Amino acid sequence: MTEQDSKVAIITGGSQGIGAGLVAAYRQRGWAVVAASRTIRPAGDTGVLTVAGDVSEPATAGRIISAALERFGRIDTLINNAGVYIAKPFTDYTADDYAAIVGVNLTGFFWLTQRAIAEMLKRGSGHVVNISATLADYADSGTPCVLTALTKGGLAAATRSLAIEYASRGIRVNAVSPGIIQTPVHPAESYAGLGAQLPPVGHVGQVSDIVGGILFLESSPFITGEILHIDGGQIAGH
């Protein structure tokens, strides 16, 4: 299968952590990938096109979509993985915090998804996966993060709305809602001593857990509008 014949996934936040895991997983399935991030190096793989840019800027969405079409000729899946998380008391949030979180988590999602779905409609098929967060469903006074809850909860609501809007036109829209996931972005020791914050399974999740969940959704054509909680039972325990 040539690059022009391969299915194509766009993955934001594709330079590290969950995003990098998704890039590798989709390539293993034979997909071509467009990986976007604020800073990302060119890939040593002709099946991976990297696009550097801030998704909170509308022009970046246009560059990502144009690059995908120019290089691979199609867009089959968009994974809105890029996200900003800042935990602090509500009254301590600043205008810069607000702009950073809303800019990536909502504005970036909005413009890129709008452009991607417009292209998917031309083919009559497509899949969008958003990354929500269990903390949007389960508030914890020990970890105040209202701006993250506001934006990730918004993504969950948008997921259900878009799924219904486009269900009859061949486009599925789903989300995964991670709990505490260990990624290389933070030192391993930072996940020690969580105590009562651990989910019912008794340990934190791994990048592979999120990747596996997204691949499950990718392989399930009858699932749309689903918010798949990958949180070790955190939401079920409350």
C-alpha positions as a Markdown table, in Angstrom:
| # | Residue | x | y | z |
|---|---|---|---|---|
| 1 | Met | 0.0 | 0.0 | 0.0 |
| 2 | Thr | 1.4 | 3.4 | -1.0 |
| 3 | Glu | 1.2 | 6.5 | 1.1 |
| 4 | Gln | -1.5 | 7.9 | -1.1 |
| 5 | Asp | -3.6 | 4.7 | -0.6 |
| 6 | Ser | -3.1 | 4.5 | 3.2 |
| 7 | Lys | -5.6 | 5.7 | 5.7 |
| 8 | Val | -4.5 | 8.9 | 7.3 |
| 9 | Ala | -4.7 | 10.0 | 10.9 |
| 10 | Ile | -4.0 | 13.5 | 12.2 |
| 11 | Ile | -2.7 | 13.5 | 15.8 |
| 12 | Thr | -2.2 | 16.7 | 17.7 |
| 13 | Gly | 0.2 | 16.8 | 20.6 |
| 14 | Gly | 2.1 | 14.1 | 18.7 |
| 15 | Ser | 5.6 | 14.8 | 19.9 |
| 16 | Gln | 5.5 | 13.0 | 23.2 |
| 17 | Gly | 3.5 | 11.0 | 25.7 |
| 18 | Ile | 0.1 | 9.8 | 24.5 |
| 19 | Gly | 0.5 | 11.5 | 21.2 |
| 20 | Ala | 3.8 | 9.8 | 20.4 |
| 21 | Gly | 2.3 | 6.5 | 21.4 |
| 22 | Leu | -0.6 | 7.0 | 19.1 |
| 23 | Val | 1.7 | 8.0 | 16.2 |
| 24 | Ala | 3.6 | 4.7 | 16.7 |
| 25 | Ala | 0.5 | 2.6 | 17.0 |
| 26 | Tyr | -1.2 | 4.0 | 13.9 |
| 27 | Arg | 2.0 | 3.5 | 11.9 |
| 28 | Gln | 2.1 | -0.1 | 13.1 |
| 29 | Arg | -1.4 | -0.5 | 11.6 |
| 30 | Gly | -0.1 | 0.8 | 8.3 |
| 31 | Trp | -1.7 | 4.2 | 8.5 |
| 32 | Ala | 0.0 | 7.4 | 7.4 |
| 33 | Val | 0.2 | 10.0 | 10.2 |
| 34 | Val | 0.3 | 13.8 | 10.4 |
| 35 | Ala | 1.7 | 14.6 | 13.8 |
| 36 | Ala | 1.3 | 18.2 | 15.0 |
| 37 | Ser | 2.8 | 19.9 | 18.1 |
| 38 | Arg | 4.1 | 23.3 | 19.1 |
| 39 | Thr | 7.7 | 21.9 | 18.6 |
| 40 | Ile | 8.2 | 18.7 | 16.8 |
| 41 | Arg | 11.1 | 17.4 | 14.8 |
| 42 | Pro | 10.9 | 16.0 | 11.2 |
| 43 | Ala | 10.3 | 12.2 | 11.4 |
| 44 | Gly | 12.7 | 9.7 | 9.9 |
| 45 | Asp | 9.7 | 7.9 | 8.4 |
| 46 | Thr | 8.1 | 8.8 | 5.1 |
| 47 | Gly | 4.7 | 7.8 | 6.5 |
| 48 | Val | 4.8 | 10.4 | 9.1 |
| 49 | Leu | 4.5 | 14.1 | 8.3 |
| 50 | Thr | 5.2 | 16.5 | 11.2 |
| 51 | Val | 3.7 | 20.0 | 11.4 |
| 52 | Ala | 5.0 | 22.5 | 14.0 |
| 53 | Gly | 2.5 | 25.0 | 15.3 |
| 54 | Asp | 0.2 | 26.2 | 18.0 |
| 55 | Val | -3.2 | 24.6 | 17.5 |
| 56 | Ser | -4.8 | 27.5 | 19.4 |
| 57 | Glu | -4.1 | 29.7 | 16.4 |
| 58 | Pro | -6.7 | 29.2 | 13.6 |
| 59 | Ala | -4.1 | 29.4 | 10.9 |
| 60 | Thr | -2.4 | 26.3 | 12.3 |
| 61 | Ala | -5.5 | 24.3 | 11.7 |
| 62 | Gly | -5.4 | 25.3 | 8.0 |
| 63 | Arg | -1.7 | 24.4 | 7.7 |
| 64 | Ile | -2.3 | 21.0 | 9.3 |
| 65 | Ile | -5.2 | 20.1 | 7.0 |
| 66 | Ser | -3.5 | 21.5 | 3.9 |
| 67 | Ala | -0.3 | 19.5 | 4.7 |
| 68 | Ala | -2.3 | 16.3 | 5.2 |
| 69 | Leu | -4.1 | 16.7 | 1.9 |
| 70 | Glu | -1.0 | 17.7 | -0.1 |
| 71 | Arg | 1.1 | 14.8 | 1.2 |
| 72 | Phe | -1.4 | 12.0 | 1.6 |
| 73 | Gly | -4.6 | 13.2 | -0.2 |
| 74 | Arg | -7.1 | 12.3 | 2.5 |
| 75 | Ile | -8.0 | 12.5 | 6.1 |
| 76 | Asp | -9.7 | 9.5 | 7.8 |
| 77 | Thr | -9.2 | 10.2 | 11.5 |
| 78 | Leu | -8.5 | 13.2 | 13.7 |
| 79 | Ile | -7.3 | 12.7 | 17.3 |
| 80 | Asn | -7.5 | 15.9 | 19.3 |
| 81 | Asn | -4.9 | 14.9 | 21.8 |
| 82 | Ala | -3.2 | 18.2 | 22.5 |
| 83 | Gly | -4.2 | 19.6 | 25.8 |
| 84 | Val | -3.2 | 22.0 | 28.6 |
| 85 | Tyr | -3.7 | 21.1 | 32.3 |
| 86 | Ile | -3.1 | 23.7 | 35.1 |
| 87 | Ala | -4.3 | 22.8 | 38.6 |
| 88 | Lys | -4.7 | 25.7 | 41.0 |
| 89 | Pro | -7.4 | 27.2 | 43.2 |
| 90 | Phe | -10.1 | 29.0 | 41.2 |
| 91 | Thr | -9.3 | 32.5 | 42.4 |
| 92 | Asp | -5.6 | 32.0 | 41.5 |
| 93 | Tyr | -6.1 | 31.5 | 37.8 |
| 94 | Thr | -4.8 | 34.3 | 35.7 |
| 95 | Ala | -5.7 | 35.7 | 32.3 |
| 96 | Asp | -2.7 | 33.9 | 30.8 |
| 97 | Asp | -3.9 | 30.6 | 32.4 |
| 98 | Tyr | -7.3 | 31.1 | 30.9 |
| 99 | Ala | -6.0 | 31.9 | 27.4 |
| 100 | Ala | -3.6 | 28.9 | 27.4 |
| 101 | Ile | -6.1 | 26.3 | 28.5 |
| 102 | Val | -9.1 | 27.6 | 26.5 |
| 103 | Gly | -6.9 | 28.2 | 23.5 |
| 104 | Val | -5.6 | 24.7 | 23.2 |
| 105 | Asn | -8.4 | 22.6 | 24.7 |
| 106 | Leu | -11.3 | 24.4 | 23.0 |
| 107 | Thr | -10.2 | 26.8 | 20.3 |
| 108 | Gly | -7.7 | 24.4 | 18.9 |
| 109 | Phe | -10.3 | 21.6 | 18.9 |
| 110 | Phe | -12.9 | 23.8 | 17.3 |
| 111 | Trp | -11.0 | 25.1 | 14.3 |
| 112 | Leu | -9.1 | 21.9 | 13.5 |
| 113 | Thr | -12.2 | 19.7 | 13.9 |
| 114 | Gln | -14.3 | 22.0 | 11.7 |
| 115 | Arg | -11.7 | 21.8 | 8.9 |
| 116 | Ala | -11.3 | 18.1 | 9.2 |
| 117 | Ile | -15.0 | 17.3 | 9.2 |
| 118 | Ala | -15.4 | 19.5 | 6.1 |
| 119 | Glu | -12.9 | 17.2 | 4.3 |
| 120 | Met | -14.4 | 14.0 | 5.7 |
| 121 | Leu | -17.8 | 15.0 | 4.4 |
| 122 | Lys | -16.4 | 15.0 | 0.9 |
| 123 | Arg | -15.5 | 11.3 | 1.3 |
| 124 | Gly | -18.6 | 10.4 | 3.3 |
| 125 | Ser | -16.6 | 8.9 | 6.1 |
| 126 | Gly | -14.3 | 9.8 | 9.0 |
| 127 | His | -13.7 | 9.5 | 12.7 |
| 128 | Val | -12.9 | 12.2 | 15.3 |
| 129 | Val | -11.6 | 11.2 | 18.7 |
| 130 | Asn | -11.4 | 13.8 | 21.5 |
| 131 | Ile | -9.4 | 13.5 | 24.7 |
| 132 | Ser | -11.6 | 14.5 | 27.7 |
| 133 | Ala | -10.8 | 13.8 | 31.3 |
| 134 | Thr | -12.4 | 12.0 | 34.2 |
| 135 | Leu | -11.8 | 15.0 | 36.4 |
| 136 | Ala | -14.5 | 16.8 | 34.3 |
| 137 | Asp | -17.0 | 14.2 | 35.7 |
| 138 | Tyr | -15.6 | 13.8 | 39.2 |
| 139 | Ala | -14.6 | 16.9 | 41.1 |
| 140 | Asp | -11.8 | 16.6 | 43.8 |
| 141 | Ser | -11.2 | 19.4 | 46.2 |
| 142 | Gly | -7.7 | 18.1 | 46.6 |
| 143 | Thr | -6.9 | 18.8 | 43.0 |
| 144 | Pro | -8.8 | 22.0 | 42.0 |
| 145 | Cys | -8.7 | 22.4 | 38.3 |
| 146 | Val | -11.9 | 24.2 | 37.2 |
| 147 | Leu | -10.5 | 25.5 | 33.9 |
| 148 | Thr | -9.5 | 22.0 | 32.9 |
| 149 | Ala | -12.9 | 20.6 | 34.0 |
| 150 | Leu | -14.6 | 23.5 | 32.1 |
| 151 | Thr | -12.8 | 22.8 | 28.8 |
| 152 | Lys | -12.7 | 19.0 | 29.0 |
| 153 | Gly | -16.3 | 18.8 | 30.0 |
| 154 | Gly | -17.0 | 21.0 | 27.0 |
| 155 | Leu | -15.2 | 18.5 | 24.7 |
| 156 | Ala | -17.4 | 15.7 | 26.1 |
| 157 | Ala | -20.5 | 17.6 | 25.4 |
| 158 | Ala | -19.3 | 18.6 | 21.9 |
| 159 | Thr | -18.5 | 14.9 | 21.2 |
| 160 | Arg | -22.1 | 13.8 | 21.8 |
| 161 | Ser | -23.5 | 16.7 | 19.8 |
| 162 | Leu | -21.2 | 16.2 | 16.8 |
| 163 | Ala | -21.8 | 12.4 | 16.9 |
| 164 | Ile | -25.5 | 13.0 | 16.4 |
| 165 | Glu | -25.1 | 15.8 | 13.9 |
| 166 | Tyr | -22.9 | 13.7 | 11.6 |
| 167 | Ala | -24.1 | 10.1 | 12.3 |
| 168 | Ser | -26.1 | 9.8 | 9.1 |
| 169 | Arg | -23.2 | 11.2 | 7.0 |
| 170 | Gly | -20.6 | 8.5 | 7.8 |
| 171 | Ile | -18.6 | 10.4 | 10.4 |
| 172 | Arg | -18.2 | 9.1 | 13.9 |
| 173 | Val | -17.2 | 11.2 | 16.9 |
| 174 | Asn | -16.0 | 9.6 | 20.1 |
| 175 | Ala | -13.9 | 10.6 | 23.1 |
| 176 | Val | -11.7 | 8.9 | 25.7 |
| 177 | Ser | -11.7 | 10.2 | 29.3 |
| 178 | Pro | -8.4 | 9.4 | 31.0 |
| 179 | Gly | -7.8 | 9.2 | 34.7 |
| 180 | Ile | -4.3 | 9.5 | 36.1 |
| 181 | Ile | -2.0 | 8.3 | 33.3 |
| 182 | Gln | 1.8 | 8.0 | 33.7 |
| 183 | Thr | 3.6 | 9.6 | 30.8 |
| 184 | Pro | 7.2 | 10.5 | 30.1 |
| 185 | Val | 6.3 | 14.2 | 30.4 |
| 186 | His | 6.5 | 13.9 | 34.2 |
| 187 | Pro | 9.1 | 12.0 | 36.3 |
| 188 | Ala | 8.1 | 8.5 | 37.4 |
| 189 | Glu | 8.6 | 9.4 | 41.0 |
| 190 | Ser | 5.9 | 12.1 | 40.7 |
| 191 | Tyr | 3.3 | 9.4 | 40.6 |
| 192 | Ala | 4.4 | 7.8 | 43.9 |
| 193 | Gly | 2.6 | 8.4 | 47.1 |
| 194 | Leu | -0.8 | 9.2 | 45.6 |
| 195 | Gly | -2.5 | 7.3 | 48.3 |
| 196 | Ala | -6.3 | 7.9 | 48.3 |
| 197 | Gln | -6.0 | 9.6 | 44.9 |
| 198 | Leu | -5.3 | 6.2 | 43.2 |
| 199 | Pro | -8.3 | 4.7 | 41.3 |
| 200 | Pro | -10.0 | 1.6 | 42.5 |
| 201 | Val | -7.6 | -0.7 | 40.6 |
| 202 | Gly | -4.8 | 0.6 | 42.8 |
| 203 | His | -2.4 | 2.0 | 40.3 |
| 204 | Val | -2.1 | 4.7 | 37.7 |
| 205 | Gly | -2.6 | 4.0 | 34.0 |
| 206 | Gln | -0.1 | 3.9 | 31.2 |
| 207 | Val | 0.1 | 5.5 | 27.8 |
| 208 | Ser | -0.6 | 2.1 | 26.3 |
| 209 | Asp | -4.0 | 2.0 | 28.0 |
| 210 | Ile | -5.1 | 5.2 | 26.3 |
| 211 | Val | -3.7 | 4.0 | 22.9 |
| 212 | Gly | -5.5 | 0.7 | 23.2 |
| 213 | Gly | -8.8 | 2.4 | 24.0 |
| 214 | Ile | -8.5 | 4.7 | 21.0 |
| 215 | Leu | -7.6 | 1.8 | 18.7 |
| 216 | Phe | -10.6 | 0.0 | 20.0 |
| 217 | Leu | -12.8 | 2.9 | 19.0 |
| 218 | Glu | -11.1 | 3.1 | 15.6 |
| 219 | Ser | -12.0 | -0.6 | 15.0 |
| 220 | Ser | -15.6 | -0.3 | 16.1 |
| 221 | Pro | -17.7 | 1.2 | 13.3 |
| 222 | Phe | -20.9 | 0.9 | 15.3 |
| 223 | Ile | -19.7 | 3.1 | 18.1 |
| 224 | Thr | -20.2 | 6.9 | 18.0 |
| 225 | Gly | -21.0 | 9.5 | 20.7 |
| 226 | Glu | -19.2 | 7.3 | 23.3 |
| 227 | Ile | -17.2 | 8.8 | 26.1 |
| 228 | Leu | -14.8 | 5.9 | 27.0 |
| 229 | His | -13.5 | 6.3 | 30.5 |
| 230 | Ile | -10.0 | 4.8 | 30.9 |
| 231 | Asp | -9.5 | 5.6 | 34.5 |
| 232 | Gly | -9.1 | 2.4 | 36.5 |
| 233 | Gly | -12.6 | 2.6 | 37.8 |
| 234 | Gln | -12.4 | 6.1 | 39.1 |
| 235 | Ile | -15.7 | 7.3 | 37.6 |
| 236 | Ala | -17.4 | 4.0 | 38.5 |
| 237 | Gly | -16.3 | 4.4 | 42.1 |
| 238 | His | -18.1 | 7.7 | 42.5 |
